[in-house]
Amino acid sequence: MVVPSEVPIATEDARPDITDPDVALARLKEGNARFVAGRMIRPEQSPETRIRLSNGQKPFAVVVTCSDSRLPPEVIFDQGLGDLFVVRVAGNVVDEVGLGSIEYAIEHLHTPLIVVLGHEKCGAVSATLDALQPPYDRPHGAIESIVEGITPAVKEALTQQGDLLENAILANIAHSRDVIKGDPELEDYLKFDAVKIATGYYSLSDGTAPLS
């Protein structure tokens, strides 16, 4: 049996800070490609990294996504400690608390990229569809607030042709993106391209998360 003191400690150099949103986006795309191919490198996860990051952080992307256990951003984008500033809530709803979290990352940590990531078969969006269509299965408790946040996207999807759930998920991604874009605190960052917003749709079945 190997005791913890006998486990070899890997060494790694700190990766350079990313300040360009296009470079940040490319890194996420490369990481997802590794994840899909099963060739993850799991960067920046050593004890040295943990100690270094105890003195501060400079994540290169904010990822706003669903709480669903099947899409942890650090895993599906093959990133490490300190790389991603993650805001997770069921249905990737962006409320005042979420906006505040994003503002903190942009204004204080100088993160150059925001990603809104939805996913296939989102249960929160499905629950909102159930709540807005007969027999009108309304949720109980605080779940109602999640449904209220997703309702505008679902109402839009109800007017579209095609798969209703998928259309609602895509509309909800766009709605969350637009909420972020409409935040006055972020206006100048976005106007001058110091920060960019990308969106993505994660496939539970094949692991792809194309971003644009």
HUGI-V914998 format. One record per backbone hydrogen bond with DSSP energy under -1.0 kcal/mol. CO is the residue of the C=O (numbers start at 1). NH is the residue of the N-H. If there is no record, write none. Layout:
CO,NH + CO,NH
//
This chain:
3,6 + 4,7 + 20,24 + 21,25 + 22,26 + 23,27 + 24,28 + 25,29 + 26,30 + 27,31 + 28,32 + 29,33 + 30,34 + 31,35 + 32,36 + 33,37 + 34,39 + 44,81 + 46,50 + 47,51 + 48,52 + 49,53 + 52,55 + 53,56 + 61,85 + 62,115 + 63,87 + 64,117 + 65,89 + 68,71 + 72,75 + 72,76 + 73,77 + 74,79 + 75,78 + 80,83 + 83,60 + 83,61 + 85,63 + 87,65 + 89,92 + 95,99 + 96,100 + 97,101 + 98,102 + 99,103 + 100,104 + 101,105 + 102,106 + 103,107 + 104,108 + 104,109 + 105,111 + 112,196 + 113,62 + 114,198 + 115,64 + 116,200 + 118,202 + 122,126 + 123,127 + 124,128 + 125,129 + 126,130 + 127,131 + 128,132 + 130,137 + 133,136 + 136,138 + 140,143 + 141,144 + 142,145 + 143,147 + 144,148 + 145,149 + 146,150 + 147,151 + 150,154 + 151,155 + 152,156 + 153,157 + 154,158 + 156,159 + 157,160 + 163,167 + 164,168 + 165,169 + 166,170 + 167,171 + 168,172 + 169,173 + 170,174 + 171,175 + 172,176 + 173,177 + 174,178 + 175,179 + 176,180 + 177,181 + 178,182 + 180,183 + 183,186 + 186,190 + 187,191 + 188,192 + 189,194 + 189,195 + 190,193 + 196,114 + 198,116 + 199,212 + 200,118 + 202,120 + 203,207 + 208,203
//
